[in-house]
Amino acid sequence: MEALNLTTSDPSTFILNGIPGLEAAYIWISIPFFMFYIISLLGNFTVLFVVGKELTLHKPMFLLLCMLALTDIGQSTCIVPKALSIFWFRSNGITVNGCFIQIFFLNVLGATHSAVLVIMAFDRYVAICIPLRYATILTNARIAKLGLVGFIGAVLLILPEPLLLQRLPFCANRVIPHTYCEYIAVVKISCGETTVNRMYSLVILLVIIGSDLILIGLSYGLIIKAVLRISSKKANRKTLNTCTPHICVMVMACTTGLFSSLTNRFGQGIAAHVHILLANLYILVPPMFNPIIYGVKIKELRDKVRTYICRM
């Protein structure tokens, strides 16, 4: 009742309604949320620490892993603390500006994450298809510049979203049925004309995910073509193994992200609590598994992590 009263009396505040219908299970739901977040932080900070400390790992591939780790930490930190405050303390209020800021950073980090995956695919293409030129094409400085371009591009693409939201009127209903400020969820509670907001969001989704999937697919298509030319089965297997962690991470990120975005726009038949849980898992699960996948599959990183663990 407090939440409903606040929506009419405080125009500067939205109410995040958590997961409608599952309020009685909040404590149990918070347990995996908290565990996934802690595992994600431990794994990604471990990657950042080990790569930062070891000069032998100051290579383009590991610089990309650090970029991926930073976006993973940022995305999960954007939503988990607020979600836990809803589950544990029923702290549902969020200021309008705070909501728009959360949308901006969450989507910028998501778009940057996607850009880093494209650069990783290009890195694997150069390493496998033109290995003799790898050191000259992909230097640390060039990788850093590509990452910066990806980040700036994400900011320019996402910046209109909160600006478009600011022009929308929000009337009596200020309850967002979600654990965080998802762009379309906020658009849906507006009492104004939202066609421009919906169209821009869909265009951005198709531009970011569509173009990135095409570039990733092109890179791996060329990689597979090069691998098939190798006559040795052992060399074939070794070459493909270097791509396995990247493929796993890309498939997990792209499929969950695309599914979550499309179901929110077109999945009217999907129960609200199912969509909200899937939207949270899309942000929580990949950051938890990414450092595990790379730590297991990349021998250099695995050995260095094991060395630091043994020293403890």
Salt bridges, closest charged atoms under 4 A:
GLU54 OE1 - LYS304 NZ 3.47
ASP72 OD1 - HIS113 NE2 3.20
ASP123 OD2 - ARG124 NH2 2.78
GLU182 OE1 - HIS178 NE2 3.22
GLU182 OE1 - HIS275 NE2 3.30
GLU300 OE2 - LYS59 NZ 2.81
ASP303 OD2 - LYS299 NZ 2.78
ASP303 OD1 - ARG306 NH1 3.20
